[in-house]
Amino acid sequence: MNYELLAALIPSALAVLASHVKLQSELTRMKTRLEYLEQERSEMKTMLQDLCKMVNEIKLILAKNQM
C-alpha cells in the first residue's frame, strides 16, 4: 500500500472519529438535560395539584362562612 495514501487517510479517519466522539458527548449532555427538565416538570405538576387542592379548601371555607 502506498504510504502517501495512508498519510492522507489517517487525518481524515481521525477527524471522523473526533466528530463521532464529540457528537456522542453532546448527545449524552442533551439526554441528561432532558431528564432534568422532565423531573422538574413533574415536580411543578405536583406542586400545582397541591395548590389546586388548597384553593378548593379555601373556597369551601369561604362558602361555609357566607351561609
C-alpha positions as CSV (number, residue, x, y, z in Angstrom):
1,M,0.0,0.0,0.0
2,N,1.2,3.5,-0.8
3,Y,2.4,5.5,2.2
4,E,1.2,8.7,0.7
5,L,-2.3,7.3,0.6
6,L,-2.1,6.3,4.2
7,A,-0.8,9.7,5.2
8,A,-3.8,11.3,3.5
9,L,-6.4,8.9,5.0
10,I,-5.2,8.9,8.6
11,P,-6.1,12.5,9.3
12,S,-9.5,12.1,7.7
13,A,-10.2,8.9,9.8
14,L,-9.1,10.7,13.0
15,A,-11.4,13.7,12.1
16,V,-14.3,11.3,11.6
17,L,-13.5,9.7,14.9
18,A,-13.2,13.0,16.7
19,S,-16.6,14.1,15.3
20,H,-18.2,10.9,16.4
21,V,-16.9,11.3,20.0
22,K,-18.0,15.0,20.1
23,L,-21.5,14.1,18.9
24,Q,-21.8,11.3,21.4
25,S,-20.7,13.7,24.2
26,E,-23.3,16.3,23.0
27,L,-26.0,13.6,22.9
28,T,-25.2,12.4,26.4
29,R,-25.3,16.0,27.7
30,M,-28.7,16.7,26.0
31,K,-30.2,13.4,27.4
32,T,-29.1,14.5,30.9
33,R,-30.6,17.9,30.4
34,L,-33.8,16.4,29.1
35,E,-34.1,14.1,32.1
36,Y,-33.5,17.0,34.5
37,L,-36.2,19.1,32.8
38,E,-38.7,16.2,32.8
39,Q,-38.1,15.7,36.5
40,E,-38.5,19.4,37.1
41,R,-41.8,19.4,35.1
42,S,-43.1,16.5,37.3
43,E,-42.3,18.5,40.5
44,M,-44.1,21.5,39.1
45,K,-47.1,19.4,38.2
46,T,-47.2,18.0,41.7
47,M,-47.0,21.5,43.3
48,L,-49.8,22.8,41.1
49,Q,-52.0,19.9,42.0
50,D,-51.3,20.6,45.7
51,L,-52.1,24.3,45.1
52,C,-55.4,23.5,43.5
53,K,-56.4,21.3,46.4
54,M,-55.5,24.2,48.8
55,V,-57.5,26.7,46.7
56,N,-60.5,24.4,46.7
57,E,-60.3,24.1,50.5
58,I,-60.2,27.8,50.8
59,K,-63.3,28.1,48.6
60,L,-65.1,25.6,50.8
61,I,-64.2,27.5,53.9
62,L,-65.4,30.8,52.3
63,A,-68.6,29.2,51.2
64,K,-69.3,27.9,54.7
65,N,-68.7,31.3,56.2
66,Q,-71.1,33.1,53.9
67,M,-74.0,30.8,54.9
